Amino acid sequence: LLLYILIIPAILLYWFLAPIFFKILYPQYLEFVFYSQLFSLQLIWLPANLFHTSLVAHGAKRKLYIFEITSAIVRITMVALLLYLFGIIGAILGYLLTGFIVSIILALLFFNHK
């Protein structure tokens, strides 16, 4: 929960500063600022990585195998499908939705760990 205190302001700060950064560093790509801002929302799922770290520390190899295989299948499927349907916005949404699904899977594996 404390990580969200850092992550949410960082995301908001990026949303405000991205247009400035793009204007200075990448002036020919200003139309991609929104995509960059949207993709930054992926940071919301960062705290779920603590569940993964805990499973690694406990040596829960079977659960980690389940997670790695499941998350790869979900990510490839979601990104490919949404990219096909909606283009670059679909790819970004695929990553965001995958992050949400993977976070739920990690939480379930963590809380069912013995």
C-alpha positions as CSV (number, residue, x, y, z in Angstrom):
1,L,0.0,0.0,0.0
2,L,2.9,2.4,0.8
3,L,4.3,1.8,-2.7
4,Y,1.1,3.3,-4.2
5,I,1.9,6.5,-2.3
6,L,5.0,6.8,-4.4
7,I,3.8,5.2,-7.7
8,I,0.6,7.3,-8.2
9,P,2.3,10.7,-7.8
10,A,5.1,9.4,-10.1
11,I,2.5,8.5,-12.8
12,L,0.8,11.8,-12.4
13,L,4.1,13.6,-12.6
14,Y,4.9,11.8,-15.8
15,W,1.5,12.6,-17.3
16,F,2.3,16.3,-16.8
17,L,5.9,16.2,-17.8
18,A,5.7,13.8,-20.8
19,P,4.6,16.6,-23.3
20,I,7.5,18.7,-22.2
21,F,10.0,15.9,-22.5
22,F,8.7,14.9,-25.9
23,K,8.8,18.5,-27.1
24,I,12.4,18.8,-26.0
25,L,13.8,15.4,-26.8
26,Y,11.5,14.0,-29.5
27,P,9.8,17.0,-31.2
28,Q,9.0,14.9,-34.3
29,Y,7.0,12.4,-32.2
30,L,4.6,14.7,-30.3
31,E,1.6,12.6,-31.5
32,F,2.9,9.7,-29.4
33,V,2.7,11.5,-26.1
34,F,-0.7,10.1,-25.3
35,Y,0.5,6.5,-26.0
36,S,3.4,7.1,-23.7
37,Q,1.2,8.5,-21.0
38,L,-1.2,5.6,-21.3
39,F,1.6,3.0,-21.2
40,S,2.9,4.7,-18.0
41,L,-0.3,3.4,-16.2
42,Q,1.4,0.0,-16.2
43,L,3.3,1.1,-13.2
44,I,0.1,0.7,-11.1
45,W,0.8,-3.1,-11.1
46,L,4.4,-2.7,-9.8
47,P,3.6,-3.5,-6.1
48,A,2.3,-7.0,-7.2
49,N,5.9,-7.8,-8.0
50,L,6.4,-8.1,-4.2
51,F,4.3,-11.2,-4.3
52,H,6.6,-12.7,-7.0
53,T,9.6,-11.8,-4.9
54,S,8.1,-13.5,-1.9
55,L,7.4,-16.7,-3.8
56,V,10.9,-16.7,-5.1
57,A,12.3,-16.3,-1.6
58,H,10.1,-19.2,-0.3
59,G,11.3,-21.4,-3.2
60,A,7.8,-22.0,-4.5
61,K,9.0,-23.3,-7.8
62,R,5.8,-25.0,-8.9
63,K,3.8,-21.9,-8.3
64,L,6.4,-19.8,-10.1
65,Y,6.3,-22.1,-13.1
66,I,2.5,-21.9,-13.2
67,F,2.8,-18.1,-13.0
68,E,5.5,-17.7,-15.7
69,I,3.7,-19.9,-18.2
70,T,0.2,-18.5,-17.5
71,S,1.4,-14.9,-17.6
72,A,3.3,-15.5,-20.9
73,I,0.2,-17.1,-22.5
74,V,-2.1,-14.3,-21.2
75,R,0.3,-11.5,-22.4
76,I,0.8,-13.0,-25.8
77,T,-2.9,-13.6,-26.3
78,M,-4.1,-10.3,-25.0
79,V,-1.5,-8.2,-26.9
80,A,-1.9,-10.0,-30.1
81,L,-5.7,-10.0,-30.1
82,L,-6.0,-6.3,-29.0
83,L,-3.3,-5.2,-31.4
84,Y,-5.1,-6.8,-34.2
85,L,-8.4,-5.3,-33.2
86,F,-7.4,-1.8,-32.1
87,G,-3.8,-1.2,-33.3
88,I,-1.3,0.5,-31.1
89,I,-3.9,1.4,-28.5
90,G,-4.9,-2.2,-28.4
91,A,-1.3,-3.3,-27.7
92,I,-1.1,-0.8,-24.9
93,L,-4.5,-1.9,-23.5
94,G,-3.3,-5.5,-23.8
95,Y,-0.3,-4.8,-21.6
96,L,-2.4,-2.9,-19.1
97,L,-5.0,-5.7,-18.9
98,T,-2.3,-8.3,-18.7
99,G,-0.7,-6.5,-15.8
100,F,-4.1,-6.5,-14.0
101,I,-4.7,-10.2,-14.7
102,V,-1.1,-11.2,-13.8
103,S,-1.4,-9.2,-10.5
104,I,-4.5,-11.1,-9.6
105,I,-2.8,-14.4,-10.4
106,L,0.2,-13.5,-8.3
107,A,-2.0,-12.5,-5.4
108,L,-3.9,-15.7,-5.6
109,L,-0.7,-17.8,-5.7
110,F,0.8,-15.8,-2.8
111,F,-2.2,-16.0,-0.5
112,N,-2.6,-19.8,-1.3
113,H,1.0,-20.4,-0.5
114,K,1.6,-22.8,2.4
